[in-house]
């Protein structure tokens, strides 16, 4: 089963608490959090995995 990752946005002006990434079997192994943007503020360099 593909992994699911809880993501938080650490941008100071972003109000998004947390969201979840659901990977698919088709995604290349090298795809990581850095390849995504916050759906609320659009930042791509402030995303981190929750609890890490």
C-alpha distance matrix in Angstrom:
0.0 3.8 6.5 9.2 12.7 16.0 18.8 22.6 25.4 28.4 30.9 34.1 34.8 31.3 30.9 27.1 25.8 22.0 19.2 15.4 13.5 10.3 9.1 8.4 7.8 11.6 12.4 14.5 13.7 16.9 16.1 16.8 18.3 21.7 20.8 20.8 23.7 24.3 24.4 27.6 29.8 28.4 28.4 26.1 27.5 27.2 23.5 22.0 19.0 20.1 21.2 21.6
3.8 0.0 3.8 6.8 10.0 13.5 15.9 19.7 22.3 25.2 27.6 30.9 31.6 28.2 28.1 24.3 23.3 19.5 16.6 12.8 10.3 7.3 5.5 5.6 6.0 9.4 9.2 11.4 10.8 13.7 12.5 13.1 14.6 17.9 16.9 17.0 20.0 20.9 21.2 24.4 26.5 24.8 24.8 22.4 23.8 23.7 20.0 18.8 16.1 17.7 19.2 19.3
6.5 3.8 0.0 3.8 6.6 10.2 12.7 16.4 19.3 22.0 24.7 27.8 28.8 25.5 25.4 21.7 20.3 16.5 14.0 10.4 8.3 6.4 5.7 7.9 9.2 12.0 10.8 12.6 11.2 13.3 11.9 11.4 12.3 15.9 15.6 15.4 18.2 18.8 19.5 22.5 24.3 23.0 22.6 20.3 21.4 20.9 17.1 15.6 12.6 14.0 15.4 15.6
9.2 6.8 3.8 0.0 3.8 6.9 9.7 13.4 16.4 19.3 22.0 25.0 25.8 22.3 21.9 18.2 16.7 12.9 10.4 6.8 5.6 4.6 6.1 9.2 11.7 14.1 12.5 14.7 13.7 15.2 12.9 11.6 11.4 15.2 15.1 14.0 16.2 16.1 16.6 19.3 21.5 20.6 20.4 18.5 19.8 18.8 14.9 13.6 10.6 11.5 13.4 14.3
12.7 10.0 6.6 3.8 0.0 3.8 6.2 9.9 13.0 15.7 18.5 21.5 22.6 19.3 19.1 15.6 14.0 10.3 8.5 5.6 5.1 6.7 8.2 11.9 14.4 16.2 13.9 15.6 14.3 14.8 12.4 10.1 8.9 12.7 13.4 12.2 14.1 13.7 14.9 17.2 19.0 18.3 17.6 15.8 16.6 15.3 11.5 9.9 6.8 7.9 10.3 11.0
16.0 13.5 10.2 6.9 3.8 0.0 3.8 6.9 10.4 13.1 16.1 18.7 19.7 16.4 15.9 12.4 10.4 6.8 5.8 4.5 6.4 9.0 11.4 15.0 17.9 19.6 17.2 18.9 17.8 17.8 15.2 12.4 10.1 13.6 14.7 12.8 13.6 12.2 13.4 15.1 16.9 16.9 16.3 15.2 15.9 13.8 10.2 8.6 5.9 5.4 8.4 10.1
18.8 15.9 12.7 9.7 6.2 3.8 0.0 3.8 6.8 9.7 12.4 15.3 16.4 13.2 13.3 10.0 8.8 5.6 5.3 5.8 7.2 10.7 12.6 16.4 19.4 20.4 17.6 19.0 18.1 17.3 14.4 11.3 8.1 11.0 12.5 10.3 10.5 9.0 10.9 12.3 13.6 13.6 12.6 11.7 12.3 10.1 6.5 5.7 4.6 5.3 9.0 10.0
22.6 19.7 16.4 13.4 9.9 6.9 3.8 0.0 3.8 6.3 9.3 11.7 13.0 10.1 10.2 7.5 6.2 4.6 6.6 8.8 10.7 14.3 16.3 20.0 23.2 23.9 21.0 22.3 21.3 20.2 17.3 13.9 10.4 12.3 14.3 11.8 10.9 8.5 10.8 11.0 11.8 12.6 11.3 11.3 11.4 8.2 5.8 5.6 6.3 5.8 9.3 10.4
25.4 22.3 19.3 16.4 13.0 10.4 6.8 3.8 0.0 3.8 5.7 8.6 9.7 7.1 8.4 6.6 7.1 7.0 8.7 11.4 12.8 16.5 18.3 21.9 25.1 25.3 22.2 23.3 22.6 20.9 18.0 14.7 10.9 11.7 13.7 11.1 9.2 6.6 9.5 9.0 8.7 9.8 8.1 8.9 8.9 5.5 4.6 6.5 8.9 9.2 12.4 12.9
28.4 25.2 22.0 19.3 15.7 13.1 9.7 6.3 3.8 0.0 3.8 6.2 8.6 7.4 9.3 8.9 9.1 9.9 12.3 14.8 16.2 20.0 21.5 25.2 28.2 28.4 25.1 25.8 24.8 22.8 20.2 16.8 13.1 13.2 15.9 13.9 12.0 9.8 12.8 11.7 10.5 11.9 9.3 10.3 8.9 5.2 6.3 7.4 10.3 10.4 12.8 12.8
30.9 27.6 24.7 22.0 18.5 16.1 12.4 9.3 5.7 3.8 0.0 3.8 5.6 5.4 8.5 9.2 10.7 12.1 14.1 17.0 18.1 21.9 23.4 26.9 30.0 29.8 26.5 27.2 26.6 24.3 21.6 18.5 14.8 14.2 16.4 14.2 11.5 9.4 12.3 10.5 8.3 9.9 7.5 9.6 8.6 5.5 8.1 10.4 13.6 14.0 16.6 16.5
34.1 30.9 27.8 25.0 21.5 18.7 15.3 11.7 8.6 6.2 3.8 0.0 3.8 5.7 8.3 10.4 11.6 14.0 16.6 19.7 21.3 25.1 26.8 30.3 33.5 33.4 30.2 30.9 30.3 28.1 25.4 22.2 18.5 17.9 20.2 18.0 15.1 12.7 15.0 12.5 10.3 12.7 10.7 13.2 12.1 9.2 11.7 13.5 16.5 16.2 18.3 18.6
34.8 31.6 28.8 25.8 22.6 19.7 16.4 13.0 9.7 8.6 5.6 3.8 0.0 3.8 6.5 9.3 11.6 14.2 16.5 19.9 21.6 25.3 27.2 30.5 33.9 33.6 30.6 31.6 31.5 29.3 26.3 23.4 19.7 19.1 20.8 18.1 14.8 12.0 13.5 10.4 8.2 11.2 10.4 13.6 13.5 11.0 13.2 15.6 18.4 18.2 20.7 21.3
31.3 28.2 25.5 22.3 19.3 16.4 13.2 10.1 7.1 7.4 5.4 5.7 3.8 0.0 3.8 5.7 8.4 10.8 12.8 16.3 18.0 21.7 23.8 27.1 30.5 30.4 27.5 28.9 28.8 27.0 23.8 20.9 17.2 17.2 18.5 15.5 12.2 9.0 10.2 7.1 5.9 9.2 8.9 12.0 12.5 9.7 10.9 13.4 15.9 15.6 18.5 19.4
30.9 28.1 25.4 21.9 19.1 15.9 13.3 10.2 8.4 9.3 8.5 8.3 6.5 3.8 0.0 3.8 6.3 9.4 11.8 15.5 17.9 21.4 24.0 27.3 30.8 31.1 28.5 30.2 30.1 28.6 25.3 22.5 18.7 19.4 20.6 17.3 14.2 10.6 10.8 7.6 8.2 11.7 12.0 14.8 15.6 12.6 12.9 14.8 16.5 15.4 18.2 19.8
27.1 24.3 21.7 18.2 15.6 12.4 10.0 7.5 6.6 8.9 9.2 10.4 9.3 5.7 3.8 0.0 3.8 5.9 8.0 11.7 14.2 17.6 20.4 23.6 27.2 27.6 25.1 27.0 26.9 25.7 22.3 19.6 15.9 17.1 18.1 14.7 12.1 8.3 8.4 6.2 8.0 10.8 11.3 13.4 14.6 11.6 10.8 12.6 13.7 12.8 15.9 17.7
25.8 23.3 20.3 16.7 14.0 10.4 8.8 6.2 7.1 9.1 10.7 11.6 11.6 8.4 6.3 3.8 0.0 3.8 7.2 10.7 13.8 17.1 20.0 23.4 26.9 27.8 25.3 27.2 26.6 25.8 22.6 19.6 16.0 17.8 19.2 16.0 14.1 10.6 11.1 9.8 11.6 13.9 13.8 15.3 15.9 12.6 11.2 11.7 12.1 10.2 13.0 15.3
22.0 19.5 16.5 12.9 10.3 6.8 5.6 4.6 7.0 9.9 12.1 14.0 14.2 10.8 9.4 5.9 3.8 0.0 3.8 7.0 10.2 13.4 16.3 19.8 23.2 24.2 21.8 23.8 23.2 22.6 19.5 16.6 13.3 15.6 16.8 13.8 12.6 9.6 10.2 10.3 12.4 13.8 13.7 14.2 15.2 12.2 9.8 9.9 9.5 7.9 11.2 13.4
19.2 16.6 14.0 10.4 8.5 5.8 5.3 6.6 8.7 12.3 14.1 16.6 16.5 12.8 11.8 8.0 7.2 3.8 0.0 3.8 6.9 10.0 13.0 16.3 19.8 20.8 18.6 20.9 20.7 20.5 17.1 14.7 11.8 14.5 14.9 11.8 11.2 8.8 8.7 10.0 12.7 13.2 13.7 13.7 15.4 13.2 10.2 10.7 9.8 9.4 12.9 14.7
15.4 12.8 10.4 6.8 5.6 4.5 5.8 8.8 11.4 14.8 17.0 19.7 19.9 16.3 15.5 11.7 10.7 7.0 3.8 0.0 3.8 6.4 9.6 12.9 16.4 17.7 15.7 18.2 17.9 18.2 15.0 13.0 10.8 14.2 14.2 11.6 12.2 10.8 10.8 13.0 15.6 15.4 15.8 15.0 16.7 15.0 11.5 11.3 9.5 9.6 12.8 14.4
13.5 10.3 8.3 5.6 5.1 6.4 7.2 10.7 12.8 16.2 18.1 21.3 21.6 18.0 17.9 14.2 13.8 10.2 6.9 3.8 0.0 3.8 6.2 9.6 13.1 14.1 12.0 14.5 14.4 14.8 11.5 10.1 8.7 12.1 11.5 9.4 11.1 11.0 11.2 14.2 16.4 15.3 15.6 14.0 16.0 15.2 11.5 11.6 10.0 11.3 14.5 15.2
10.3 7.3 6.4 4.6 6.7 9.0 10.7 14.3 16.5 20.0 21.9 25.1 25.3 21.7 21.4 17.6 17.1 13.4 10.0 6.4 3.8 0.0 3.8 6.6 10.0 11.6 10.3 13.3 13.6 14.9 12.0 11.5 11.3 14.7 13.5 12.0 14.2 14.4 14.2 17.4 19.7 18.5 19.0 17.3 19.3 18.8 15.1 14.9 12.9 14.2 16.8 17.6
9.1 5.5 5.7 6.1 8.2 11.4 12.6 16.3 18.3 21.5 23.4 26.8 27.2 23.8 24.0 20.4 20.0 16.3 13.0 9.6 6.2 3.8 0.0 3.8 6.9 8.3 6.8 9.7 10.0 11.8 9.2 9.7 10.7 13.8 12.3 11.9 14.8 15.9 16.1 19.6 21.5 19.6 19.9 17.5 19.5 19.6 16.0 15.7 13.8 15.9 18.3 18.4
8.4 5.6 7.9 9.2 11.9 15.0 16.4 20.0 21.9 25.2 26.9 30.3 30.5 27.1 27.3 23.6 23.4 19.8 16.3 12.9 9.6 6.6 3.8 0.0 3.8 5.3 5.6 9.1 10.4 12.8 10.8 12.4 14.0 16.6 14.5 14.5 17.5 18.9 18.7 22.3 24.3 22.2 22.8 20.4 22.6 23.0 19.6 19.5 17.6 19.6 22.0 22.0
7.8 6.0 9.2 11.7 14.4 17.9 19.4 23.2 25.1 28.2 30.0 33.5 33.9 30.5 30.8 27.2 26.9 23.2 19.8 16.4 13.1 10.0 6.9 3.8 0.0 3.8 5.7 8.3 9.4 12.6 11.7 13.9 16.2 18.7 16.6 17.2 20.6 22.3 22.3 25.9 27.7 25.5 25.8 23.1 25.0 25.8 22.4 22.0 20.0 22.2 24.2 23.8
11.6 9.4 12.0 14.1 16.2 19.6 20.4 23.9 25.3 28.4 29.8 33.4 33.6 30.4 31.1 27.6 27.8 24.2 20.8 17.7 14.1 11.6 8.3 5.3 3.8 0.0 3.8 6.5 9.1 11.7 10.7 13.6 16.1 17.9 15.2 16.2 19.5 21.7 21.7 25.5 27.0 24.3 24.8 22.1 24.2 25.4 22.4 22.5 21.2 23.7 26.0 25.4
12.4 9.2 10.8 12.5 13.9 17.2 17.6 21.0 22.2 25.1 26.5 30.2 30.6 27.5 28.5 25.1 25.3 21.8 18.6 15.7 12.0 10.3 6.8 5.6 5.7 3.8 0.0 3.8 6.4 8.3 6.9 9.8 12.5 14.1 11.6 12.9 16.5 18.9 19.4 23.1 24.2 21.5 21.6 18.6 20.6 21.9 18.9 19.1 18.1 20.9 23.3 22.4
14.5 11.4 12.6 14.7 15.6 18.9 19.0 22.3 23.3 25.8 27.2 30.9 31.6 28.9 30.2 27.0 27.2 23.8 20.9 18.2 14.5 13.3 9.7 9.1 8.3 6.5 3.8 0.0 3.8 5.5 5.8 9.3 12.7 13.7 11.5 13.8 17.6 20.4 21.4 25.0 25.7 22.7 22.3 19.0 20.4 22.2 19.5 19.5 18.7 21.9 24.0 22.5
13.7 10.8 11.2 13.7 14.3 17.8 18.1 21.3 22.6 24.8 26.6 30.3 31.5 28.8 30.1 26.9 26.6 23.2 20.7 17.9 14.4 13.6 10.0 10.4 9.4 9.1 6.4 3.8 0.0 3.8 5.6 8.2 11.9 13.2 12.1 14.5 18.3 20.8 22.3 25.7 26.3 23.6 22.7 19.2 20.0 21.5 18.7 18.0 16.9 20.1 21.7 19.9
16.9 13.7 13.3 15.2 14.8 17.8 17.3 20.2 20.9 22.8 24.3 28.1 29.3 27.0 28.6 25.7 25.8 22.6 20.5 18.2 14.8 14.9 11.8 12.8 12.6 11.7 8.3 5.5 3.8 0.0 3.8 6.3 10.0 10.4 9.5 12.6 16.4 19.2 21.2 24.3 24.4 21.5 20.2 16.6 17.1 19.0 16.7 16.3 15.9 19.5 21.2 19.0
16.1 12.5 11.9 12.9 12.4 15.2 14.4 17.3 18.0 20.2 21.6 25.4 26.3 23.8 25.3 22.3 22.6 19.5 17.1 15.0 11.5 12.0 9.2 10.8 11.7 10.7 6.9 5.8 5.6 3.8 0.0 3.8 7.2 8.0 6.5 9.1 12.9 15.6 17.4 20.7 21.0 18.1 17.1 13.7 14.8 16.5 13.9 14.1 13.8 17.4 19.6 18.0
16.8 13.1 11.4 11.6 10.1 12.4 11.3 13.9 14.7 16.8 18.5 22.2 23.4 20.9 22.5 19.6 19.6 16.6 14.7 13.0 10.1 11.5 9.7 12.4 13.9 13.6 9.8 9.3 8.2 6.3 3.8 0.0 3.8 5.4 5.7 7.7 11.2 13.4 15.7 18.7 18.8 16.4 14.9 11.5 12.1 13.3 10.6 10.3 10.2 13.9 16.2 14.4
18.3 14.6 12.3 11.4 8.9 10.1 8.1 10.4 10.9 13.1 14.8 18.5 19.7 17.2 18.7 15.9 16.0 13.3 11.8 10.8 8.7 11.3 10.7 14.0 16.2 16.1 12.5 12.7 11.9 10.0 7.2 3.8 0.0 3.8 5.3 5.7 8.4 10.1 12.7 15.3 15.4 13.4 11.7 8.6 9.3 9.9 6.9 7.1 7.7 11.3 14.1 12.7
21.7 17.9 15.9 15.2 12.7 13.6 11.0 12.3 11.7 13.2 14.2 17.9 19.1 17.2 19.4 17.1 17.8 15.6 14.5 14.2 12.1 14.7 13.8 16.6 18.7 17.9 14.1 13.7 13.2 10.4 8.0 5.4 3.8 0.0 3.8 5.5 7.8 10.3 13.4 15.7 14.9 12.4 10.2 6.6 6.9 8.8 7.3 8.5 10.4 14.0 16.7 14.8
20.8 16.9 15.6 15.1 13.4 14.7 12.5 14.3 13.7 15.9 16.4 20.2 20.8 18.5 20.6 18.1 19.2 16.8 14.9 14.2 11.5 13.5 12.3 14.5 16.6 15.2 11.6 11.5 12.1 9.5 6.5 5.7 5.3 3.8 0.0 3.8 7.1 10.4 12.7 15.6 15.2 12.1 11.0 7.5 9.3 11.5 9.8 11.6 12.9 16.3 19.3 17.9
20.8 17.0 15.4 14.0 12.2 12.8 10.3 11.8 11.1 13.9 14.2 18.0 18.1 15.5 17.3 14.7 16.0 13.8 11.8 11.6 9.4 12.0 11.9 14.5 17.2 16.2 12.9 13.8 14.5 12.6 9.1 7.7 5.7 5.5 3.8 0.0 3.8 6.9 8.9 11.9 12.0 9.1 8.7 6.0 8.9 10.2 8.1 10.6 12.0 14.9 18.3 17.5
23.7 20.0 18.2 16.2 14.1 13.6 10.5 10.9 9.2 12.0 11.5 15.1 14.8 12.2 14.2 12.1 14.1 12.6 11.2 12.2 11.1 14.2 14.8 17.5 20.6 19.5 16.5 17.6 18.3 16.4 12.9 11.2 8.4 7.8 7.1 3.8 0.0 3.8 6.1 8.6 8.2 5.3 5.4 4.3 7.9 8.6 7.5 10.9 12.9 15.3 18.8 18.4
24.3 20.9 18.8 16.1 13.7 12.2 9.0 8.5 6.6 9.8 9.4 12.7 12.0 9.0 10.6 8.3 10.6 9.6 8.8 10.8 11.0 14.4 15.9 18.9 22.3 21.7 18.9 20.4 20.8 19.2 15.6 13.4 10.1 10.3 10.4 6.9 3.8 0.0 3.8 5.4 5.7 4.7 5.3 6.2 9.0 8.1 6.9 10.3 12.2 13.7 17.4 17.6
24.4 21.2 19.5 16.6 14.9 13.4 10.9 10.8 9.5 12.8 12.3 15.0 13.5 10.2 10.8 8.4 11.1 10.2 8.7 10.8 11.2 14.2 16.1 18.7 22.3 21.7 19.4 21.4 22.3 21.2 17.4 15.7 12.7 13.4 12.7 8.9 6.1 3.8 0.0 3.8 6.2 5.8 8.2 9.5 12.7 11.8 10.6 13.5 14.9 15.9 19.6 20.4
27.6 24.4 22.5 19.3 17.2 15.1 12.3 11.0 9.0 11.7 10.5 12.5 10.4 7.1 7.6 6.2 9.8 10.3 10.0 13.0 14.2 17.4 19.6 22.3 25.9 25.5 23.1 25.0 25.7 24.3 20.7 18.7 15.3 15.7 15.6 11.9 8.6 5.4 3.8 0.0 3.8 5.9 8.3 10.8 13.3 11.8 11.5 14.5 16.2 16.6 20.2 21.2
29.8 26.5 24.3 21.5 19.0 16.9 13.6 11.8 8.7 10.5 8.3 10.3 8.2 5.9 8.2 8.0 11.6 12.4 12.7 15.6 16.4 19.7 21.5 24.3 27.7 27.0 24.2 25.7 26.3 24.4 21.0 18.8 15.4 14.9 15.2 12.0 8.2 5.7 6.2 3.8 0.0 3.8 5.6 9.0 11.1 10.0 10.8 14.3 16.8 17.6 21.0 21.5
28.4 24.8 23.0 20.6 18.3 16.9 13.6 12.6 9.8 11.9 9.9 12.7 11.2 9.2 11.7 10.8 13.9 13.8 13.2 15.4 15.3 18.5 19.6 22.2 25.5 24.3 21.5 22.7 23.6 21.5 18.1 16.4 13.4 12.4 12.1 9.1 5.3 4.7 5.8 5.9 3.8 0.0 3.8 6.4 9.4 9.6 10.1 13.9 16.5 18.0 21.6 21.6
28.4 24.8 22.6 20.4 17.6 16.3 12.6 11.3 8.1 9.3 7.5 10.7 10.4 8.9 12.0 11.3 13.8 13.7 13.7 15.8 15.6 19.0 19.9 22.8 25.8 24.8 21.6 22.3 22.7 20.2 17.1 14.9 11.7 10.2 11.0 8.7 5.4 5.3 8.2 8.3 5.6 3.8 0.0 3.8 5.8 6.1 7.6 11.4 14.5 16.3 19.6 19.1
26.1 22.4 20.3 18.5 15.8 15.2 11.7 11.3 8.9 10.3 9.6 13.2 13.6 12.0 14.8 13.4 15.3 14.2 13.7 15.0 14.0 17.3 17.5 20.4 23.1 22.1 18.6 19.0 19.2 16.6 13.7 11.5 8.6 6.6 7.5 6.0 4.3 6.2 9.5 10.8 9.0 6.4 3.8 0.0 3.8 5.7 6.3 9.8 12.8 15.4 18.6 17.6
27.5 23.8 21.4 19.8 16.6 15.9 12.3 11.4 8.9 8.9 8.6 12.1 13.5 12.5 15.6 14.6 15.9 15.2 15.4 16.7 16.0 19.3 19.5 22.6 25.0 24.2 20.6 20.4 20.0 17.1 14.8 12.1 9.3 6.9 9.3 8.9 7.9 9.0 12.7 13.3 11.1 9.4 5.8 3.8 0.0 3.8 5.9 8.6 12.2 14.8 17.5 15.9
27.2 23.7 20.9 18.8 15.3 13.8 10.1 8.2 5.5 5.2 5.5 9.2 11.0 9.7 12.6 11.6 12.6 12.2 13.2 15.0 15.2 18.8 19.6 23.0 25.8 25.4 21.9 22.2 21.5 19.0 16.5 13.3 9.9 8.8 11.5 10.2 8.6 8.1 11.8 11.8 10.0 9.6 6.1 5.7 3.8 0.0 3.8 6.6 10.3 12.1 14.8 13.8
23.5 20.0 17.1 14.9 11.5 10.2 6.5 5.8 4.6 6.3 8.1 11.7 13.2 10.9 12.9 10.8 11.2 9.8 10.2 11.5 11.5 15.1 16.0 19.6 22.4 22.4 18.9 19.5 18.7 16.7 13.9 10.6 6.9 7.3 9.8 8.1 7.5 6.9 10.6 11.5 10.8 10.1 7.6 6.3 5.9 3.8 0.0 3.8 7.0 9.2 12.3 11.6
22.0 18.8 15.6 13.6 9.9 8.6 5.7 5.6 6.5 7.4 10.4 13.5 15.6 13.4 14.8 12.6 11.7 9.9 10.7 11.3 11.6 14.9 15.7 19.5 22.0 22.5 19.1 19.5 18.0 16.3 14.1 10.3 7.1 8.5 11.6 10.6 10.9 10.3 13.5 14.5 14.3 13.9 11.4 9.8 8.6 6.6 3.8 0.0 3.8 6.3 8.9 7.8
19.0 16.1 12.6 10.6 6.8 5.9 4.6 6.3 8.9 10.3 13.6 16.5 18.4 15.9 16.5 13.7 12.1 9.5 9.8 9.5 10.0 12.9 13.8 17.6 20.0 21.2 18.1 18.7 16.9 15.9 13.8 10.2 7.7 10.4 12.9 12.0 12.9 12.2 14.9 16.2 16.8 16.5 14.5 12.8 12.2 10.3 7.0 3.8 0.0 3.8 6.4 5.9
20.1 17.7 14.0 11.5 7.9 5.4 5.3 5.8 9.2 10.4 14.0 16.2 18.2 15.6 15.4 12.8 10.2 7.9 9.4 9.6 11.3 14.2 15.9 19.6 22.2 23.7 20.9 21.9 20.1 19.5 17.4 13.9 11.3 14.0 16.3 14.9 15.3 13.7 15.9 16.6 17.6 18.0 16.3 15.4 14.8 12.1 9.2 6.3 3.8 0.0 3.8 5.6
21.2 19.2 15.4 13.4 10.3 8.4 9.0 9.3 12.4 12.8 16.6 18.3 20.7 18.5 18.2 15.9 13.0 11.2 12.9 12.8 14.5 16.8 18.3 22.0 24.2 26.0 23.3 24.0 21.7 21.2 19.6 16.2 14.1 16.7 19.3 18.3 18.8 17.4 19.6 20.2 21.0 21.6 19.6 18.6 17.5 14.8 12.3 8.9 6.4 3.8 0.0 3.8
21.6 19.3 15.6 14.3 11.0 10.1 10.0 10.4 12.9 12.8 16.5 18.6 21.3 19.4 19.8 17.7 15.3 13.4 14.7 14.4 15.2 17.6 18.4 22.0 23.8 25.4 22.4 22.5 19.9 19.0 18.0 14.4 12.7 14.8 17.9 17.5 18.4 17.6 20.4 21.2 21.5 21.6 19.1 17.6 15.9 13.8 11.6 7.8 5.9 5.6 3.8 0.0
